[in-house]
Amino acid sequence: MATTPERRFRYLTREGAKNIQHYNMLIFLSPAMVFFMATWEEYYTGTLALPIINGPNEGLAIMYSCYFATALVGPAFWRDQNVMLPTLRNNEAFVILLFVSAVGQSLLSAVIAMRSLNRKRDSIPALLGITPFAALIGLSALWVLWSPSDIFVDHPRLIMWTVGLIFAKMAMHMMLAHMCEEPFWLLRKTFAAQLAVAFLLVIGIVPWGHEKLVAELFFVLALGAYLHMVYFMVLELAELLDIYVFKVKKR
């Protein structure tokens, strides 16, 4: 049986890892929100207007600067206490700043899209159209925070791949709707089932059981839905353009 110091060390190690993984989820969700809202803005405005400070330019420059600074001063810098916010470490303060900036940029995209609509009553359907994405972000964050077995600590890639596939499918649906000048609705059948189960789990109506098995099932559903969409989308485009995609055209 483990001694008291050993138990304490295990507890502190796990809690530290848990805190770090939660910040990793924020790093993952921040660019996803900005990209989705920029795509949503482009759907209604018809143009993609990059702000002065944006992800493709300054965002990448900031990322490279972080790598360069880490190489110069060492990785220990990120674990030091922040000068302006002593209660946070430098890495925690940076992630929080990143997330707040992402939320601000997302709200700005929403304002620009709303102003482009001809009638105010059109804004309600437009906002309702992004509720599935908002539900995806919200339930993903709640699952990570309230997970009984800290699923994101033990299986971070499984959760990020699942959320990433659902996000990519939503963004692709919106892009296709924009290209074809068709209305879009992001609450598809597969995601609706996942959304319902996740909601029942989070609020405690349905017991978690084997949480890893639930996460794996969500991943399989997300992967299957994504591959199904990509495959048939390619086939339809190939037929429309009269080209061969999955085989070489005979001479």
LINWOTA-V61301 format. One record per residue. N is the residue number from 1. RES is the residue in one small letter. PSI is psi in degrees with one decimal (999 if undefined). OMEGA is omega in degrees with one decimal (* if undefined). D_CENTER is the distance of its C-alpha to the mean C-alpha in whole Angstrom. Layout:
# LINWOTA-V61301
n=N res=RES psi=PSI omega=OMEGA d_center=D_CENTER
n=N res=RES psi=PSI omega=OMEGA d_center=D_CENTER
This chain:
# LINWOTA-V61301
n=1 res=m psi=138.6 omega=-177.7 d_center=41
n=2 res=a psi=142.9 omega=178.0 d_center=39
n=3 res=t psi=170.8 omega=-178.7 d_center=41
n=4 res=t psi=-45.7 omega=176.8 d_center=40
n=5 res=p psi=-37.2 omega=179.5 d_center=38
n=6 res=e psi=-42.1 omega=177.9 d_center=37
n=7 res=r psi=-42.5 omega=-179.8 d_center=35
n=8 res=r psi=-41.6 omega=179.9 d_center=34
n=9 res=f psi=-42.5 omega=178.9 d_center=33
n=10 res=r psi=-40.9 omega=-179.7 d_center=30
n=11 res=y psi=-47.1 omega=-179.2 d_center=29
n=12 res=l psi=-38.8 omega=179.2 d_center=28
n=13 res=t psi=-44.8 omega=-179.4 d_center=27
n=14 res=r psi=-40.7 omega=179.6 d_center=24
n=15 res=e psi=-37.7 omega=177.1 d_center=24
n=16 res=g psi=-42.9 omega=177.5 d_center=23
n=17 res=a psi=-39.2 omega=179.0 d_center=21
n=18 res=k psi=-44.1 omega=-179.3 d_center=19
n=19 res=n psi=-42.1 omega=-179.9 d_center=18
n=20 res=i psi=-44.2 omega=-178.4 d_center=17
n=21 res=q psi=-35.8 omega=178.2 d_center=15
n=22 res=h psi=-38.8 omega=176.3 d_center=13
n=23 res=y psi=-32.4 omega=175.5 d_center=13
n=24 res=n psi=-36.9 omega=178.3 d_center=11
n=25 res=m psi=-37.9 omega=177.0 d_center=8
n=26 res=l psi=-40.5 omega=177.5 d_center=9
n=27 res=i psi=-37.2 omega=-179.5 d_center=9
n=28 res=f psi=-41.5 omega=-175.3 d_center=6
n=29 res=l psi=-29.6 omega=-174.9 d_center=4
n=30 res=s psi=-56.6 omega=178.9 d_center=7
n=31 res=p psi=-28.9 omega=178.0 d_center=7
n=32 res=a psi=-42.3 omega=178.5 d_center=4
n=33 res=m psi=-45.4 omega=-177.8 d_center=6
n=34 res=v psi=-45.2 omega=-178.8 d_center=9
n=35 res=f psi=-44.4 omega=-178.5 d_center=9
n=36 res=f psi=-46.1 omega=-177.8 d_center=9
n=37 res=m psi=-32.7 omega=175.5 d_center=12
n=38 res=a psi=-39.5 omega=176.3 d_center=14
n=39 res=t psi=-40.6 omega=178.2 d_center=14
n=40 res=w psi=-40.4 omega=176.5 d_center=15
n=41 res=e psi=-43.0 omega=-179.9 d_center=17
n=42 res=e psi=-33.0 omega=180.0 d_center=19
n=43 res=y psi=-38.8 omega=-176.1 d_center=19
n=44 res=y psi=-27.9 omega=-179.0 d_center=21
n=45 res=t psi=-24.0 omega=-177.7 d_center=23
n=46 res=g psi=-1.6 omega=179.1 d_center=24
n=47 res=t psi=152.9 omega=175.7 d_center=23
n=48 res=l psi=98.1 omega=-178.0 d_center=20
n=49 res=a psi=110.5 omega=179.2 d_center=22
n=50 res=l psi=134.7 omega=177.0 d_center=20
n=51 res=p psi=175.7 omega=-179.5 d_center=21
n=52 res=i psi=-45.3 omega=175.4 d_center=23
n=53 res=i psi=115.8 omega=-174.6 d_center=21
n=54 res=n psi=167.3 omega=-177.0 d_center=18
n=55 res=g psi=-48.7 omega=-177.5 d_center=15
n=56 res=p psi=-28.0 omega=-177.5 d_center=17
n=57 res=n psi=-79.1 omega=-176.5 d_center=20
n=58 res=e psi=-33.2 omega=179.5 d_center=20
n=59 res=g psi=-46.2 omega=177.1 d_center=17
n=60 res=l psi=-36.7 omega=178.3 d_center=18
n=61 res=a psi=-40.3 omega=177.5 d_center=21
n=62 res=i psi=-41.5 omega=-180.0 d_center=20
n=63 res=m psi=-45.8 omega=178.6 d_center=18
n=64 res=y psi=-37.1 omega=178.6 d_center=21
n=65 res=s psi=-37.8 omega=178.0 d_center=23
n=66 res=c psi=-42.5 omega=177.6 d_center=22
n=67 res=y psi=-43.1 omega=-178.3 d_center=23
n=68 res=f psi=-43.2 omega=179.4 d_center=26
n=69 res=a psi=-37.9 omega=178.1 d_center=27
n=70 res=t psi=-38.1 omega=178.1 d_center=26
n=71 res=a psi=-31.5 omega=-178.4 d_center=28
n=72 res=l psi=-49.6 omega=-172.7 d_center=31
n=73 res=v psi=-12.1 omega=-180.0 d_center=31
n=74 res=g psi=154.0 omega=-178.0 d_center=29
n=75 res=p psi=-17.8 omega=-179.5 d_center=26
n=76 res=a psi=-22.2 omega=179.9 d_center=28
n=77 res=f psi=-37.5 omega=-176.5 d_center=27
n=78 res=w psi=-19.2 omega=179.0 d_center=24
n=79 res=r psi=-3.9 omega=177.7 d_center=25
n=80 res=d psi=157.3 omega=177.6 d_center=28
n=81 res=q psi=139.4 omega=179.6 d_center=28
n=82 res=n psi=140.0 omega=-176.7 d_center=27
n=83 res=v psi=-43.3 omega=-176.9 d_center=30
n=84 res=m psi=-30.6 omega=179.7 d_center=29
n=85 res=l psi=84.9 omega=-173.8 d_center=27
n=86 res=p psi=-22.8 omega=-179.6 d_center=29
n=87 res=t psi=-10.6 omega=-178.6 d_center=27
n=88 res=l psi=152.7 omega=170.2 d_center=24
n=89 res=r psi=166.9 omega=-177.8 d_center=24
n=90 res=n psi=-39.3 omega=-179.7 d_center=23
n=91 res=n psi=-38.9 omega=178.8 d_center=20
n=92 res=e psi=-42.8 omega=179.1 d_center=19
n=93 res=a psi=-38.2 omega=-179.8 d_center=20
n=94 res=f psi=-42.9 omega=-179.6 d_center=18
n=95 res=v psi=-41.5 omega=178.4 d_center=15
n=96 res=i psi=-42.5 omega=176.9 d_center=16
n=97 res=l psi=-40.4 omega=177.9 d_center=17
n=98 res=l psi=-44.5 omega=-178.0 d_center=14
n=99 res=f psi=-42.3 omega=178.6 d_center=12
n=100 res=v psi=-41.0 omega=177.9 d_center=15
n=101 res=s psi=-38.9 omega=178.8 d_center=15
n=102 res=a psi=-41.2 omega=177.7 d_center=12
n=103 res=v psi=-42.8 omega=178.4 d_center=13
n=104 res=g psi=-43.8 omega=179.0 d_center=16
n=105 res=q psi=-36.5 omega=178.2 d_center=15
n=106 res=s psi=-41.9 omega=177.5 d_center=13
n=107 res=l psi=-37.8 omega=177.9 d_center=16
n=108 res=l psi=-41.7 omega=177.0 d_center=18
n=109 res=s psi=-38.6 omega=178.8 d_center=17
n=110 res=a psi=-41.7 omega=179.7 d_center=17
n=111 res=v psi=-44.3 omega=-180.0 d_center=21
n=112 res=i psi=-42.3 omega=179.7 d_center=22
n=113 res=a psi=-40.6 omega=-179.8 d_center=21
n=114 res=m psi=-37.5 omega=180.0 d_center=23
n=115 res=r psi=-23.4 omega=-178.3 d_center=26
n=116 res=s psi=-15.1 omega=-179.6 d_center=26
n=117 res=l psi=141.0 omega=-176.8 d_center=27
n=118 res=n psi=-36.0 omega=-177.8 d_center=30
n=119 res=r psi=144.1 omega=-178.8 d_center=31
n=120 res=k psi=-31.1 omega=-178.3 d_center=29
n=121 res=r psi=-16.2 omega=176.7 d_center=29
n=122 res=d psi=-16.8 omega=-176.5 d_center=27
n=123 res=s psi=-30.8 omega=-178.7 d_center=24
n=124 res=i psi=-50.7 omega=175.5 d_center=24
n=125 res=p psi=-34.7 omega=179.6 d_center=23
n=126 res=a psi=-43.7 omega=179.0 d_center=20
n=127 res=l psi=-37.1 omega=177.4 d_center=18
n=128 res=l psi=-27.3 omega=-178.9 d_center=19
n=129 res=g psi=-23.1 omega=-179.0 d_center=17
n=130 res=i psi=3.7 omega=178.5 d_center=14
n=131 res=t psi=-35.7 omega=175.8 d_center=14
n=132 res=p psi=-39.3 omega=178.2 d_center=12
n=133 res=f psi=-41.1 omega=176.9 d_center=9
n=134 res=a psi=-38.7 omega=177.2 d_center=10
n=135 res=a psi=-38.1 omega=177.6 d_center=11
n=136 res=l psi=-47.5 omega=179.9 d_center=8
n=137 res=i psi=-46.8 omega=-176.4 d_center=6
n=138 res=g psi=-48.2 omega=-178.8 d_center=10
n=139 res=l psi=-32.9 omega=176.2 d_center=11
n=140 res=s psi=-45.2 omega=178.9 d_center=9
n=141 res=a psi=-42.2 omega=180.0 d_center=10
n=142 res=l psi=-37.9 omega=178.8 d_center=13
n=143 res=w psi=-44.8 omega=-179.9 d_center=13
n=144 res=v psi=-40.1 omega=-177.4 d_center=13
n=145 res=l psi=-38.5 omega=-173.0 d_center=15
n=146 res=w psi=9.8 omega=-177.6 d_center=18
n=147 res=s psi=125.4 omega=-179.5 d_center=18
n=148 res=p psi=-34.1 omega=-178.1 d_center=22
n=149 res=s psi=14.0 omega=-177.6 d_center=21
n=150 res=d psi=56.3 omega=-173.9 d_center=19
n=151 res=i psi=-33.7 omega=-177.1 d_center=17
n=152 res=f psi=-25.7 omega=177.5 d_center=14
n=153 res=v psi=-43.0 omega=-177.0 d_center=17
n=154 res=d psi=-29.9 omega=-175.9 d_center=19
n=155 res=h psi=63.9 omega=-177.5 d_center=16
n=156 res=p psi=-38.2 omega=-177.8 d_center=13
n=157 res=r psi=-36.4 omega=179.6 d_center=13
n=158 res=l psi=-44.0 omega=-179.8 d_center=13
n=159 res=i psi=-44.8 omega=-177.1 d_center=10
n=160 res=m psi=-37.4 omega=176.8 d_center=8
n=161 res=w psi=-40.8 omega=-179.7 d_center=10
n=162 res=t psi=-51.2 omega=179.2 d_center=10
n=163 res=v psi=-38.9 omega=-179.6 d_center=6
n=164 res=g psi=-39.7 omega=178.6 d_center=6
n=165 res=l psi=-42.1 omega=178.0 d_center=9
n=166 res=i psi=-42.2 omega=178.8 d_center=9
n=167 res=f psi=-45.3 omega=-179.3 d_center=6
n=168 res=a psi=-39.7 omega=179.0 d_center=9
n=169 res=k psi=-41.2 omega=177.6 d_center=12
n=170 res=m psi=-46.5 omega=-178.9 d_center=11
n=171 res=a psi=-38.8 omega=179.1 d_center=11
n=172 res=m psi=-39.7 omega=176.8 d_center=14
n=173 res=h psi=-42.1 omega=-178.6 d_center=16
n=174 res=m psi=-39.6 omega=178.4 d_center=16
n=175 res=m psi=-43.4 omega=178.6 d_center=17
n=176 res=l psi=-40.2 omega=177.9 d_center=20
n=177 res=a psi=-37.3 omega=178.9 d_center=20
n=178 res=h psi=-43.5 omega=-179.4 d_center=21
n=179 res=m psi=-37.4 omega=-177.5 d_center=23
n=180 res=c psi=-0.2 omega=-178.4 d_center=25
n=181 res=e psi=48.0 omega=179.8 d_center=25
n=182 res=e psi=154.2 omega=173.9 d_center=25
n=183 res=p psi=155.5 omega=-179.3 d_center=23
n=184 res=f psi=154.2 omega=173.0 d_center=19
n=185 res=w psi=121.7 omega=-170.7 d_center=18
n=186 res=l psi=-11.3 omega=-178.6 d_center=15
n=187 res=l psi=81.8 omega=179.2 d_center=16
n=188 res=r psi=167.9 omega=-173.5 d_center=17
n=189 res=k psi=-44.2 omega=-177.9 d_center=19
n=190 res=t psi=-46.1 omega=-179.2 d_center=17
n=191 res=f psi=-32.7 omega=178.1 d_center=14
n=192 res=a psi=-40.9 omega=177.6 d_center=17
n=193 res=a psi=-44.5 omega=177.8 d_center=19
n=194 res=q psi=-40.0 omega=-179.0 d_center=16
n=195 res=l psi=-43.2 omega=-179.3 d_center=15
n=196 res=a psi=-45.2 omega=-179.9 d_center=19
n=197 res=v psi=-44.0 omega=179.7 d_center=19
n=198 res=a psi=-40.2 omega=179.3 d_center=16
n=199 res=f psi=-44.2 omega=179.6 d_center=17
n=200 res=l psi=-34.6 omega=177.8 d_center=21
n=201 res=l psi=-44.6 omega=-175.9 d_center=20
n=202 res=v psi=-41.2 omega=-177.3 d_center=18
n=203 res=i psi=-3.4 omega=171.5 d_center=21
n=204 res=g psi=7.5 omega=179.2 d_center=24
n=205 res=i psi=-39.8 omega=178.4 d_center=26
n=206 res=v psi=131.0 omega=179.2 d_center=25
n=207 res=p psi=150.2 omega=-176.4 d_center=25
n=208 res=w psi=-43.1 omega=-175.8 d_center=23
n=209 res=g psi=-131.3 omega=177.8 d_center=25
n=210 res=h psi=99.0 omega=-172.1 d_center=24
n=211 res=e psi=-37.7 omega=179.5 d_center=20
n=212 res=k psi=-37.4 omega=178.2 d_center=20
n=213 res=l psi=-38.0 omega=176.6 d_center=21
n=214 res=v psi=-45.0 omega=179.6 d_center=19
n=215 res=a psi=-40.4 omega=178.8 d_center=16
n=216 res=e psi=-38.3 omega=177.4 d_center=18
n=217 res=l psi=-43.3 omega=176.5 d_center=19
n=218 res=f psi=-40.8 omega=-179.5 d_center=15
n=219 res=f psi=-44.4 omega=179.9 d_center=14
n=220 res=v psi=-42.6 omega=178.3 d_center=18
n=221 res=l psi=-44.3 omega=-179.8 d_center=17
n=222 res=a psi=-43.1 omega=179.8 d_center=14
n=223 res=l psi=-43.6 omega=179.3 d_center=15
n=224 res=g psi=-43.1 omega=179.5 d_center=18
n=225 res=a psi=-39.5 omega=-179.4 d_center=17
n=226 res=y psi=-47.2 omega=-179.9 d_center=15
n=227 res=l psi=-37.4 omega=177.4 d_center=18
n=228 res=h psi=-45.1 omega=-179.4 d_center=21
n=229 res=m psi=-46.5 omega=-177.5 d_center=19
n=230 res=v psi=-44.8 omega=-176.7 d_center=19
n=231 res=y psi=-51.1 omega=-176.4 d_center=23
n=232 res=f psi=-26.6 omega=174.9 d_center=24
n=233 res=m psi=-42.2 omega=178.3 d_center=23
n=234 res=v psi=-41.3 omega=179.0 d_center=25
n=235 res=l psi=-43.3 omega=-179.6 d_center=28
n=236 res=e psi=-41.1 omega=177.9 d_center=28
n=237 res=l psi=-39.2 omega=178.9 d_center=27
n=238 res=a psi=-40.6 omega=178.5 d_center=30
n=239 res=e psi=-39.5 omega=-179.8 d_center=32
n=240 res=l psi=-40.4 omega=-177.9 d_center=32
n=241 res=l psi=-3.9 omega=-179.6 d_center=33
n=242 res=d psi=51.5 omega=178.2 d_center=35
n=243 res=i psi=162.5 omega=176.7 d_center=34
n=244 res=y psi=135.1 omega=-178.4 d_center=33
n=245 res=v psi=-50.4 omega=-175.4 d_center=30
n=246 res=f psi=0.9 omega=176.6 d_center=30
n=247 res=k psi=157.5 omega=-177.9 d_center=34
n=248 res=v psi=133.0 omega=180.0 d_center=37
n=249 res=k psi=133.9 omega=179.7 d_center=39
n=250 res=k psi=141.8 omega=179.2 d_center=42
n=251 res=r psi=999 omega=* d_center=45
